Amino acid sequence: MEGEGGCEGNPSADASGSLPPQREKHTPGSGECCSVVESPETTHTDTMGLSTGDQEKDGTPVDAPQPDCMTMGLKPIEPLSGTKLCGYLHKQGGPLRAWKYRWFTYDEKKCQLFYYRMAQDVNPLGKVELCNATFSYPLQGEEGTFHIQTPERTFILKAATWDLKMYWLQQLQLRRWQHRDQLSSDCSRSTSETLTQDGQQLLDTLFSLTSILCMCQELVWLLHKALESAQLEKRACAEFLAAEGEQERLELLRHGERCAADLRYQVERLKRENEALQRSLSERDAHVIELQSNIKLLMEKNQAKQQVIVKLSDELTECIADPQRSISSASISKQTFRQMSQELDSLKDDIEAYKTQNKFLNSEIYQLTKLWRNSSEQEKSLMVKCAYLEASNCQMESRYLGVLRKLQDTKLLNAQQRDTVRTLIEDALQENIKDVIKEFDEYGFKLIPDYEVEDMKLLSKIQALEIRSNNLLQQDIGDKSLLARWTQYLGGRSPDDLALSPELKGLLRWGIPREYRRRVWSWMVRTRTKSDRERHPDLFQQLCEKSLTTPHPASRQIQLDLHRTLTTNQHFSSPSSPALQQLHRVLLAFAWQNPEVGYCQGLNRLAALALLVLQNEEDAFWCLVTIVQSLMPQDYYTKTLLGSQADQRVFKDFMAEKLPRLVAHLEEHNVDVSLITFNWFLVVFVESLPSEILLKVWDAFFYEGTKVIFRYALALFKYKEEDILKIHDSTEIYQYLRFFTKTVTDSRKLMTIAFTELNPFPMKLLRNRRALHLQRLQAELSELEKLQKEYASEKSQRKDKDLDLNASEDDEDVWIV
């Protein structure tokens, strides 16, 4: 024997397994040993083969025929009769794990693989027991390497090619199976001969001994259980006796009872689980039986249908082949055919009757639909006509009240006529204004203000009638079409999908319906404050917490202005209203966020309107940030109000260009419009316009900026230009300008003036004029500061001289510093 062998504990053989004789698909991971055999495509017989023992003298094995590769891939390969498995392989061995070239031959009788140094050697160097061996090959090893692992050691062999390796592995496995089959057949043959010789008596003895053995095993099992029970009893008694007091013994008994109760509970639970599993198993068995029966029925139906199809196909073929052939009486009898013909005729008659009835019903439905459409159109036209008549009535009544108001102001009437006019006015005012128009709108704004003076009450009634007239004329056509356009524009869009576009700009100028105003405002505010929100996502909460811990210098002024904010609005009219507390938090947060502005009177109204529409404190805060820091020019709300003053001068320039007659009339009576318009610009018309028009102004203002304020301010003067030109007293002009914006009721007319009649209105011109007037104001402010400093220095010098004179006249006085 040679002192070499495989290496035990070889890592490449850890995942080894027996090799099946037919092809299988398996994809193991890298580093694994694969027990799957692939059939070789070709076999090289220059290094191994099947031989009959005849070899050439130089030691080269004789070529032998090889099995077909397709056969090896699909079923076990049967070794050829009278052949011997032998050939040269490389074997790894020795302390250096070197490869050595050896001659291997397989012994059929002993199921052993012997290896020699050369093919001519008589004595083998060693052997490999194949009875209990496993075969494998590493995926990452050298080409042709495979392992034979026995209980004693692991042999690592290598063939010249991959095909030879696979052929060796398959042949060794097949020959080992053949050896096992031979042993089993020999064993059965010997057993049958023994039974024949000994007879039936030995079988009976064997059965009796088997039964006795089973009984003994059961007895041993029972004795084991009894012994365990006795040991548990002994342990419990020992613990019970070892206990020092009654309390400990009682505790031991309680512990035993608890354990027994737990065991009983577990037994019951296991019983319930067992019953549930048995029920589930029985249900599944019943379901399986039902499915099997259904499958059987379906198969029978399918078979019957197939037979019918085959039969009909044959008949169809015969009919096509011989069209003159009559159908046999076996398939359809004459009587049956006659009955079927009668039924067919009856069915045709029924179909014709149903068609006639269907035509009649369709004509009836058409007539009814036509009548319904006509009635709907008539109803719609009557509603429009009714609305038009009601609007005309409101207009007539408004004109009637206007005439009474003019008669009341005229001085040409005598006393009796004055009394008659006063009586007519009282009769007209007896009807409640709330019957003409509702008192508050959807946002809580009072539509018609309360006037204490009787003349103003008459004006309020006239205004209510005009608003009612405009609403009736516009609600059926304008509002519905506008809502439809907004619905079509926003349909299928998420709140973040809106984008700046001419279409959106045009829709915003016409106004946003109440259903979509909050959504569109939120989007426009988010668009203008996106970068600030991304940098400080929790800014509002942090500022509110800071307001609670640290008082702001402007907090007192904010608290005073809270109760002056939108006093006619339902949500801010009560001192205990929650909206006032929300407004207080928003204004304090903004004061901390923008220390340059802090708080300016007028910001309370801006934030209040944002709260009413957006209905959220944080959104209202960011809306206020958008107006002050993005939409309005710089220094608009600072202490100097330079931006606001510059806009007033720019507005006067535009007014002189667009409304020269009105400007000349106002200058003639020394009327300064900035006293009225300054507040318009500062709070964007809040509490100056009716709520319906105010919200439309803000809709366009968020998109186009301050240019909208200039457009609407000019449009208001254009709207009432003729009325203002009729007044020739400066005091009356000022009184009229203070409230005339509240009398504007036709929002469509005002919007048309603002965006159509005042064109062109370039934004570049507005910026240039604003920059020019801002530069002039800064120069004037610098000059004023210079004069103030000179005056202060002169005043201090004059005071020092007066003190010197007093000191020289009374030298005895003592100055105490």
C-alpha positions in Angstrom: 0.0 0.0 0.0 1.1 3.5 -0.8 1.2 6.0 2.1 -1.0 8.5 0.5 -4.8 9.3 0.5 -7.4 11.9 0.5 -7.6 14.7 3.0 -10.1 14.3 5.7 -12.5 17.1 6.5 -12.1 18.5 3.0 -14.2 21.8 2.9 -15.2 21.1 -0.7 -17.0 18.0 0.3 -19.2 19.5 3.1 -22.3 19.8 0.9 -21.9 16.5 -0.8 -24.7 14.2 -1.8 -25.4 11.1 -3.7 -25.4 11.4 -7.4 -28.6 10.4 -9.3 -28.2 8.6 -12.5 -30.3 10.9 -14.6 -30.0 14.6 -15.5 -31.4 17.1 -12.9 -31.3 20.9 -12.8 -29.7 22.6 -9.9 -27.9 25.9 -9.3 -26.0 25.9 -6.1 -24.1 28.8 -4.7 -20.5 29.4 -5.3 -18.2 27.2 -3.2 -20.7 24.3 -2.9 -20.1 20.8 -4.0 -22.7 19.7 -6.5 -24.3 16.3 -6.4 -26.1 16.8 -9.7 -24.8 14.9 -12.7 -24.9 16.2 -16.3 -24.4 13.7 -19.0 -21.2 14.1 -21.0 -21.4 15.0 -24.6 -18.2 13.1 -25.6 -16.1 10.5 -24.0 -12.3 10.3 -24.3 -11.0 6.7 -24.1 -7.4 7.6 -24.2 -7.2 7.8 -20.4 -10.1 5.6 -19.3 -12.7 3.3 -20.6 -14.5 0.0 -20.5 -12.3 -2.9 -21.3 -12.2 -6.7 -21.0 -8.8 -6.7 -19.4 -6.9 -6.7 -22.7 -4.3 -3.9 -22.7 -1.4 -3.0 -24.8 2.1 -3.7 -23.5 2.9 0.0 -23.0 0.2 0.3 -20.3 -2.4 2.3 -22.3 -5.9 1.1 -21.8 -7.8 -0.4 -24.7 -10.6 1.7 -26.2 -14.0 0.5 -25.4 -17.4 1.7 -26.7 -19.2 4.4 -24.6 -22.9 4.8 -23.9 -24.9 7.3 -25.8 -25.0 10.8 -24.2 -28.7 11.3 -24.6 -29.4 8.0 -22.9 -27.2 9.0 -20.0 -29.0 12.3 -19.6 -32.5 10.8 -19.3 -32.2 7.4 -17.6 -29.7 5.3 -15.7 -26.9 3.9 -17.8 -26.7 0.1 -17.8 -23.0 -1.1 -17.9 -22.2 -3.2 -20.9 -22.1 -7.0 -20.1 -18.6 -8.5 -20.0 -16.9 -5.1 -19.6 -14.7 -3.8 -16.8 -14.5 -0.2 -15.5 -10.8 0.9 -15.4 -8.6 3.7 -16.4 -6.0 6.3 -15.4 -7.0 9.2 -13.0 -5.1 11.8 -11.0 -5.2 11.2 -7.2 -4.4 13.9 -4.6 -2.4 12.6 -1.7 0.7 12.9 0.5 1.5 15.8 2.9 2.0 18.2 0.0 -1.4 17.3 -1.5 0.2 16.7 -4.8 -1.5 15.1 -7.8 -0.3 11.5 -8.7 -1.1 9.5 -11.8 -2.7 6.2 -10.9 -4.4 3.3 -12.6 -7.9 2.6 -11.2 -10.0 -0.5 -11.6 -13.4 -1.5 -10.2 -14.1 -4.9 -8.5 -17.6 -6.1 -9.3 -17.8 -8.7 -6.5 -16.6 -6.5 -3.6 -17.9 -3.1 -4.9 -14.4 -1.6 -4.3 -12.2 0.6 -6.4 -8.6 -0.4 -6.4 -5.7 1.9 -7.6 -2.2 0.9 -8.8 0.9 2.8 -9.7 0.8 1.3 -13.2 -1.6 -0.8 -15.1 0.8 -3.8 -15.1 1.1 -3.9 -11.3 -0.3 -6.9 -9.5 -0.5 -5.5 -5.9 -2.8 -2.4 -5.5 -1.6 0.7 -3.6 -5.0 1.0 -1.9 -8.7 0.6 -2.3 -11.9 2.7 -1.9 -15.0 1.2 -0.3 -18.0 2.2 -2.4 -20.8 0.6 -0.5 -21.3 3.5 1.9 -19.5 6.2 -0.1 -20.9 9.5 -1.5 -19.9 11.2 -4.7 -19.6 14.9 -5.2 -17.7 17.5 -7.2 -16.9 21.2 -6.3 -18.2 23.9 -8.6 -15.2 26.2 -8.1 -12.5 23.5 -8.2 -10.2 22.4 -11.0 -11.8 21.0 -14.1 -12.4 17.2 -13.8 -12.1 17.1 -10.0 -14.5 14.9 -8.0 -14.7 13.5 -4.5 -15.4 10.0 -3.1 -16.2 10.3 0.6 -16.2 7.1 2.7 -16.9 6.9 6.4 -13.1 6.7 7.0 -11.6 9.3 4.6 -12.2 11.5 1.5 -10.5 10.6 -1.8 -10.0 13.6 -4.2 -9.6 12.4 -7.8 -9.3 14.3 -11.1 -10.2 13.2 -14.7 -8.7 14.7 -17.8 -11.9 16.4 -18.8 -15.3 17.3 -17.4 -17.0 14.6 -19.6 -14.7 11.9 -18.2 -15.4 13.1 -14.7 -19.2 12.8 -15.2 -18.8 9.4 -16.9 -16.8 8.0 -13.9 -19.3 9.3 -11.4 -22.3 7.8 -13.2 -20.6 4.5 -13.8 -19.5 4.1 -10.2 -22.9 5.0 -8.9 -24.7 2.6 -11.3 -22.3 -0.3 -10.5 -22.8 0.3 -6.8 -26.6 0.1 -7.3 -26.1 -3.1 -9.3 -24.1 -4.6 -6.5 -26.8 -3.7 -3.9 -29.5 -5.2 -6.1 -27.5 -8.4 -6.3 -27.0 -8.6 -2.6 -30.7 -8.1 -1.9 -31.7 -10.8 -4.4 -29.2 -13.2 -2.8 -30.5 -12.4 0.7 -34.2 -13.0 -0.4 -33.2 -16.2 -2.1 -31.4 -17.5 1.0 -34.3 -16.5 3.2 -36.8 -18.3 1.1 -34.7 -21.5 1.1 -34.4 -21.3 4.9 -38.1 -20.9 5.3 -38.7 -23.8 3.1 -36.3 -26.0 5.1 -37.4 -25.0 8.7 -41.1 -24.8 8.0 -44.1 -23.0 9.3 -43.1 -23.6 13.0 -40.3 -21.1 12.9 -42.6 -18.4 11.5 -45.1 -19.0 14.4 -42.3 -18.9 16.9 -41.1 -15.6 15.3 -44.6 -14.1 15.5 -45.1 -15.1 19.1 -41.7 -13.8 20.0 -42.6 -10.5 18.3 -45.8 -10.2 20.2 -44.0 -10.9 23.5 -41.4 -8.3 22.6 -44.1 -5.7 22.0 -45.7 -6.6 25.3 -42.4 -6.3 27.1 -41.8 -2.9 25.5 -45.1 -1.7 26.7 -44.4 -3.0 30.2 -41.1 -1.3 30.2 -42.7 1.9 29.1 -45.3 1.7 31.9 -42.6 0.9 34.5 -40.6 3.9 33.3 -43.7 6.1 33.8 -44.3 4.6 37.2 -40.7 5.2 38.1 -40.9 8.8 37.0 -44.1 9.4 39.0 -42.6 7.8 42.1 -39.5 10.0 41.8 -41.7 13.1 41.4 -43.7 12.0 44.5 -40.5 11.3 46.4 -39.1 14.8 45.5 -42.3 16.5 46.5 -42.5 14.6 49.8 -38.8 15.5 50.5 -39.5 19.1 49.8 -42.6 19.0 51.9 -40.8 17.4 54.8 -37.8 19.7 54.4 -40.1 22.7 54.8 -39.6 24.3 58.3 -43.1 25.8 58.8 -46.7 25.2 58.0 -46.7 28.3 55.8 -43.9 26.9 53.6 -45.7 23.5 53.3 -48.9 25.2 52.5 -47.1 27.2 49.8 -45.6 24.0 48.4 -49.1 22.4 48.3 -50.4 25.6 46.5 -47.6 25.4 44.1 -48.4 21.8 43.3 -52.0 22.7 42.8 -51.1 25.5 40.5 -48.9 23.2 38.5 -51.6 20.6 38.3 -54.1 23.3 37.2 -51.7 24.5 34.6 -51.2 21.0 33.3 -55.0 20.4 33.2 -55.4 23.7 31.3 -52.7 22.7 28.8 -54.3 19.3 28.4 -57.7 20.9 27.7 -56.2 23.4 25.3 -54.4 20.7 23.4 -57.6 18.7 23.3 -59.5 21.7 21.9 -56.7 22.3 19.4 -56.8 18.6 18.4 -60.6 18.7 18.0 -60.3 21.9 15.9 -57.6 20.3 13.7 -59.7 17.1 13.3 -62.7 19.2 12.3 -60.5 21.2 9.9 -59.1 17.9 8.5 -62.6 16.5 8.1 -63.8 19.6 6.4 -60.8 19.6 4.0 -61.4 15.9 3.3 -65.0 16.6 2.5 -64.0 19.5 0.4 -61.5 17.3 -1.4 -64.1 14.7 -2.0 -66.5 17.3 -3.3 -63.9 18.7 -5.6 -63.1 15.2 -6.9 -66.8 14.6 -7.6 -67.0 17.9 -9.4 -64.0 17.1 -11.4 -65.4 13.7 -12.2 -68.7 15.3 -13.3 -66.9 17.9 -15.4 -64.8 15.2 -17.0 -67.9 13.3 -17.8 -69.6 16.4 -19.3 -66.6 17.2 -21.3 -66.4 13.6 -22.6 -70.1 13.8 -23.5 -69.6 17.1 -25.2 -66.7 15.7 -27.1 -68.7 12.8 -28.3 -71.5 15.2 -29.4 -69.0 17.4 -31.2 -67.5 14.4 -33.0 -70.9 13.1 -34.0 -72.1 16.6 -35.3 -68.8 17.0 -37.1 -69.3 13.7 -38.8 -72.8 14.6 -39.8 -71.7 18.0 -41.0 -69.0 16.4 -43.1 -71.5 14.0 -44.6 -73.9 16.8 -45.4 -71.2 18.8 -47.1 -70.1 15.8 -49.0 -73.7 14.8 -50.1 -76.0 17.9 -50.0 -78.9 15.9 -51.5 -78.8 13.3 -48.7 -81.7 13.5 -46.4 -81.4 13.3 -42.6 -82.1 9.8 -41.3 -85.2 9.1 -39.4 -83.0 7.8 -36.6 -81.7 11.3 -35.8 -84.8 13.4 -36.2 -88.3 12.0 -36.9 -90.9 13.7 -39.1 -93.2 14.4 -36.2 -90.4 16.1 -34.2 -89.4 18.1 -37.2 -92.9 19.3 -37.7 -93.2 20.4 -34.0 -89.9 22.3 -34.2 -91.1 24.1 -37.3 -94.4 25.1 -35.6 -92.4 26.3 -32.6 -90.1 28.3 -34.8 -93.0 30.0 -36.6 -94.6 30.8 -33.2 -91.4 32.3 -32.0 -91.1 34.4 -35.2 -94.6 35.7 -34.6 -93.7 36.6 -31.0 -90.6 38.5 -32.2 -92.6 40.5 -34.7 -95.2 41.4 -31.9 -92.4 42.4 -29.6 -90.8 44.6 -32.2 -94.1 46.4 -32.9 -94.6 46.9 -29.1 -91.1 48.1 -28.8 -91.5 50.7 -31.5 -94.7 51.9 -29.9 -93.0 52.2 -26.5 -90.0 54.0 -28.0 -92.3 56.5 -29.7 -94.0 57.1 -26.4 -90.7 57.5 -24.6 -89.5 60.0 -27.3 -92.7 62.0 -27.0 -92.4 62.1 -23.2 -88.8 63.1 -23.3 -89.6 65.9 -25.8 -92.4 67.1 -23.5 -90.1 67.0 -20.5 -87.4 69.0 -22.3 -89.9 71.6 -23.5 -91.3 71.9 -19.9 -87.7 72.2 -18.5 -86.8 74.9 -21.1 -90.1 76.7 -20.3 -89.4 76.5 -16.6 -85.8 77.8 -17.1 -87.0 80.6 -19.3 -89.7 81.5 -16.8 -87.1 81.5 -14.0 -84.8 83.7 -16.0 -87.8 86.0 -16.8 -88.9 86.1 -13.2 -85.3 87.0 -12.1 -85.1 89.7 -14.7 -88.5 91.1 -13.7 -87.5 91.0 -10.0 -84.2 92.7 -10.9 -86.1 95.3 -12.9 -88.4 95.8 -9.9 -85.4 96.3 -7.6 -83.9 98.8 -10.1 -87.2 100.7 -10.3 -87.6 100.8 -6.6 -84.0 101.9 -6.2 -84.5 104.7 -8.7 -87.7 105.7 -6.9 -85.9 105.9 -3.6 -83.1 107.9 -5.3 -85.7 110.4 -6.5 -87.2 110.6 -3.0 -83.7 111.2 -1.6 -83.1 114.0 -4.1 -86.5 115.5 -3.3 -85.6 115.4 0.4 -82.4 117.4 -0.2 -84.0 120.0 -2.5 -85.0 123.3 -1.0 -87.7 124.3 -3.6 -90.5 122.3 -1.9 -93.0 123.8 0.5 -93.8 122.3 3.9 -96.7 120.2 2.7 -94.6 118.7 -0.1 -91.8 118.0 2.4 -94.2 116.2 4.7 -95.4 114.1 1.7 -91.9 113.2 0.7 -91.0 112.3 4.3 -94.1 110.1 4.5 -93.2 108.3 1.3 -89.7 107.7 2.7 -91.0 106.3 5.9 -93.3 104.0 4.0 -90.4 102.8 1.9 -88.2 102.2 4.9 -90.8 100.1 6.7 -89.9 97.1 4.6 -87.0 95.3 6.3 -83.7 95.3 4.3 -83.2 91.6 5.4 -86.2 90.7 3.3 -84.4 92.1 0.2 -80.9 90.6 0.8 -79.4 88.4 3.5 -77.6 90.2 6.3 -74.2 88.4 6.2 -72.3 86.6 3.5 -70.5 83.2 3.7 -67.4 84.8 5.3 -69.4 86.7 8.0 -69.2 90.1 6.4 -72.2 92.4 6.9 -73.5 93.1 3.4 -75.4 96.3 4.3 -74.0 98.4 7.1 -76.3 99.8 9.8 -76.8 103.6 9.6 -78.3 105.6 12.5 -79.1 108.6 10.4 -82.4 108.4 8.4 -80.8 109.7 5.2 -78.1 107.0 5.4 -80.8 104.4 6.1 -82.4 105.4 2.8 -79.0 105.1 1.1 -78.5 101.6 2.6 -81.9 100.5 1.3 -80.9 101.8 -2.2 -77.7 99.9 -2.0 -79.4 96.7 -1.0 -81.8 96.9 -3.9 -78.9 97.5 -6.3 -77.0 94.5 -5.0 -80.1 92.3 -5.2 -80.6 93.4 -8.8 -77.0 92.7 -9.8 -77.1 89.3 -8.1 -80.3 88.3 -9.9 -78.9 89.3 -13.3 -75.6 87.5 -12.8 -76.3 84.4 -10.8 -77.9 82.4 -13.6 -75.4 83.2 -16.3 -72.1 84.6 -15.0 -71.6 82.7 -11.7 -72.6 79.3 -13.1 -70.4 79.7 -16.1 -67.5 80.9 -14.0 -67.9 77.9 -11.6 -68.0 75.6 -14.6 -64.8 77.1 -16.0 -63.0 76.7 -12.6 -64.3 73.2 -12.2 -62.9 72.3 -15.6 -59.6 73.9 -14.9 -59.1 72.3 -11.5 -60.6 69.0 -12.4 -58.2 66.1 -11.8 -55.4 68.4 -10.5 -53.8 68.1 -7.1 -53.2 71.3 -5.1 -49.6 71.3 -6.1 -50.2 70.8 -9.8 -51.3 74.4 -10.5 -48.9 76.5 -12.6 -48.6 80.1 -13.7 -50.4 80.5 -17.0 -52.4 83.1 -18.9 -55.5 80.9 -18.5 -55.2 81.0 -14.7 -54.5 84.8 -14.8 -57.7 85.4 -16.7 -59.7 83.2 -14.3 -58.3 85.0 -11.3 -59.4 88.4 -12.7 -63.0 87.2 -12.9 -62.8 85.9 -9.4 -62.5 82.5 -7.6 -65.7 80.7 -6.6 -66.1 80.2 -2.9 -65.7 76.4 -3.3 -62.2 76.8 -4.6 -60.9 80.1 -3.1 -59.2 78.5 -0.1 -57.4 75.9 -2.3 -56.1 78.5 -4.8 -55.1 81.0 -2.2 -53.1 78.3 -0.3 -51.3 77.3 -3.5 -50.4 80.9 -4.4 -49.1 81.5 -0.8 -47.1 78.2 -0.9 -45.6 79.1 -4.2 -44.3 82.5 -3.0 -43.0 81.2 0.4 -41.7 77.8 -0.7 -38.0 78.5 0.0 -38.7 80.0 3.5 -40.9 77.0 4.4 -38.4 74.5 3.3 -35.7 76.2 5.4 -37.9 76.6 8.5 -40.8 74.1 8.3 -41.8 74.6 12.0 -41.2 78.4 12.1 -44.8 79.4 13.1 -44.9 76.9 16.0 -41.5 78.1 17.3 -42.6 81.8 17.1 -45.8 81.1 19.0 -43.8 79.4 21.7 -41.5 82.3 21.8 -44.5 84.7 22.1 -45.6 82.8 25.2 -42.3 83.0 27.0 -41.0 86.5 25.8 -43.3 89.6 25.6 -42.8 91.5 22.3 -42.6 95.3 22.5 -45.5 95.6 20.1 -47.8 93.2 22.0 -49.6 96.0 23.8 -50.4 97.8 20.5 -51.5 94.5 18.9 -53.9 93.9 21.9 -55.4 97.3 21.5 -56.0 96.9 17.7 -57.6 93.5 18.1 -61.0 94.9 19.0 -60.8 97.4 16.2 -60.5 94.7 13.6 -63.5 94.0 11.2 -66.0 95.0 13.8 -68.9 94.4 11.5 -67.8 90.8 10.8 -69.6 88.0 12.7 -66.3 86.2 13.6 -64.6 89.3 15.1 -67.6 91.2 16.6 -67.5 89.5 20.0 -64.7 90.2 22.4 -64.6 86.5 23.4 -64.5 85.3 19.8 -61.9 82.5 19.1 -60.9 84.3 15.9 -59.5 87.2 17.9 -57.1 84.9 19.8 -56.0 83.3 16.5 -55.4 86.8 15.1 -53.4 87.7 18.2 -51.1 84.7 17.7 -50.6 85.4 14.0 -49.7 89.0 14.5 -47.2 88.2 17.4 -45.6 85.5 15.3 -45.1 87.9 12.4 -43.7 90.6 14.7 -41.0 88.1 15.8 -40.4 86.9 12.3 -39.9 90.3 10.7 -38.2 92.6 13.3 -37.7 95.3 10.7 -41.4 95.8 10.4 -42.6 94.3 13.8 -46.2 95.5 13.8 -47.9 98.3 11.8 -51.5 99.3 12.1 -53.2 97.8 9.1 -51.5 94.4 9.4 -54.4 93.3 11.7 -56.9 93.6 8.8 -54.7 91.8 6.3 -54.3 88.9 8.7 -57.9 88.8 9.7 -59.1 88.5 6.0 -56.5 85.7 5.5 -57.9 83.9 8.6 -61.4 84.1 7.3 -60.6 82.6 3.9 -57.7 80.1 4.8 -59.3 79.0 8.1 -55.8 78.1 9.5 -53.5 80.1 11.7 -50.2 78.9 10.1 -51.6 79.5 6.5 -52.7 83.0 7.6 -49.2 83.7 9.0 -47.6 82.7 5.7 -50.2 84.8 3.8 -49.2 87.8 5.8 -45.5 87.1 5.1 -46.3 86.8 1.4 -48.1 90.2 1.3 -45.5 92.2 3.3 -42.3 90.6 2.0 -43.1 89.4 -1.5 -46.1 91.4 -3.0 -45.6 94.8 -1.4 -42.6 97.1 -2.1 -39.9 97.5 0.6 -40.5 99.9 3.4 -44.2 99.7 2.9 -45.0 98.9 6.6 -41.9 100.3 8.3 -41.9 103.4 10.6 -41.2 105.8 7.7 -43.8 104.3 5.4 -41.6 105.4 2.4 -43.1 102.7 0.1 -46.7 103.7 0.9 -45.9 107.4 0.4 -44.2 106.7 -3.0 -47.2 104.7 -4.2 -49.5 107.6 -3.4 -47.4 109.9 -5.6 -47.3 107.3 -8.4 -51.1 106.9 -8.1 -51.6 110.7 -8.5 -49.5 110.6 -11.7 -51.6 107.7 -13.1 -54.8 109.5 -12.1 -53.7 112.6 -13.9 -53.2 110.6 -17.1 -56.3 108.3 -16.9 -58.8 110.7 -15.3 -57.8 114.3 -16.2 -61.3 115.8 -15.7 -61.7 114.4 -12.3 -58.2 115.5 -11.2 -58.8 119.0 -12.4 -62.1 119.1 -10.5 -60.5 117.9 -7.3 -57.6 120.3 -7.6 -60.1 123.1 -8.1 -61.6 122.3 -4.7 -58.2 121.5 -3.0 -59.1 117.9 -2.4 -56.1 115.6 -1.7 -57.2 112.1 -2.7 -54.2 110.5 -0.8 -56.1 111.1 2.4 -58.6 108.6 1.2 -56.5 106.2 -0.9 -53.6 105.9 1.5 -55.6 103.4 3.6 -56.8 101.6 0.4 -53.2 100.8 -0.5 -52.1 100.0 3.0 -54.8 97.3 3.7 -55.6 96.4 0.1 -59.2 97.8 0.3 -60.2 95.8 3.5 -63.3 97.4 5.0 -63.5 99.8 2.0 -65.2 97.6 -0.6 -68.1 95.2 -0.3 -66.9 91.7 0.5 -67.8 90.2 -2.9 -65.7 92.8 -4.8 -62.9 92.8 -2.1 -62.3 89.1 -2.4 -62.1 89.3 -6.2 -59.5 92.1 -5.8 -57.5 89.9 -3.5 -57.8 86.9 -6.0 -56.0 88.9 -8.7 -53.7 90.7 -6.2 -52.1 87.4 -5.1 -51.2 86.6 -8.7 -50.3 90.0 -10.2 -49.1 92.0 -7.2 -49.6 95.7 -6.4 -50.5 96.6 -10.0 -54.0 95.3 -9.2 -54.4 97.9 -6.4 -53.6 100.7 -8.8 -56.0 99.3 -11.4 -58.9 99.0 -8.9 -58.3 102.3 -7.3 -58.4 104.1 -10.6 -61.5 102.0 -11.6 -63.4 103.1 -8.5 -62.9 106.8 -9.3 -63.8 106.1 -13.0 -66.9 104.2 -11.8 -68.2 107.2 -9.8 -66.5 110.0 -11.8 -69.8 111.6 -12.9 -71.2 111.6 -9.4 -68.1 113.3 -8.0 -68.1 115.9 -10.8 -71.6 117.0 -9.7 -70.4 117.9 -6.2 -68.9 121.4 -5.9 -68.1 121.7 -2.2 -64.8 120.3 -0.8 -66.4 119.2 2.5 -69.1 117.3 0.6 -66.5 115.8 -1.7 -64.6 114.5 1.3 -67.7 113.1 2.9 -68.7 111.4 -0.4 -65.2 109.9 -0.9 -65.3 108.3 2.6 -68.1 106.0 1.8 -68.7 106.0 -1.9 -66.8 102.7 -2.4 -69.5 100.9 -0.3 -72.1 101.9 -2.9 -70.3 100.1 -5.8 -72.5 97.0 -6.5 -71.7 96.0 -10.0 -68.5 93.9 -9.7 -68.4 93.0 -13.4 -68.6 96.6 -14.5 -65.8 97.5 -12.1 -63.6 94.6 -13.3 -64.1 95.6 -16.9 -63.0 99.2 -16.1 -60.0 98.0 -14.2 -58.6 95.5 -16.7 -60.0 96.8 -20.1 -60.8 100.5 -20.1 -57.6 101.5 -18.2 -55.2 99.7 -20.6 -52.4 100.0 -21.3 -51.0 99.7 -17.8 -47.3 98.5 -18.1 -45.6 97.2 -14.9 -42.3 98.6 -16.1 -43.7 102.1 -16.0 -45.0 101.5 -12.5 -41.6 100.4 -11.3 -39.8 103.3 -12.9 -42.2 105.9 -11.4 -42.0 104.2 -8.0 -38.2 104.3 -8.0 -38.2 108.0 -9.0 -40.6 109.1 -6.3 -38.9 106.9 -3.7 -35.6 108.6 -4.5 -37.3 112.0 -4.2 -38.8 111.0 -0.8 -35.5 109.8 0.5 -33.9 113.1 -0.5 -36.7 115.0 1.2 -36.4 112.9 4.3 -32.7 113.5 4.4 -33.2 117.2 4.0 -35.8 117.1 6.8 -33.5 115.3 9.1 -30.7 117.8 8.4 -33.1 120.7 9.2 -34.1 119.0 12.4 -30.5 118.6 13.5 -29.7 122.2 12.7 -32.8 123.3 14.7 -31.8 121.2 17.6 -28.2 122.5 17.7 -29.5 126.1 17.4 -31.9 125.5 20.2 -29.3 124.1 22.5 -26.9 127.0 21.8 -29.7 129.5 22.5 -30.4 127.8 25.8 -26.7 127.9 26.8 -26.6 131.7 26.1 -29.7 132.2 28.3 -28.1 130.3 31.1 -24.9 132.4 30.9 -26.9 135.6 31.1 -28.8 134.5 34.1 -25.6 133.4 35.8 -23.9 136.8 35.3 -26.9 138.8 36.6 -27.1 136.8 39.8 -23.5 135.9 40.9 -24.5 134.9 44.3 -26.5 131.9 43.2 -24.9 128.6 43.9 -25.2 125.9 41.1 -25.6 122.5 42.3 -24.6 119.8 39.9 
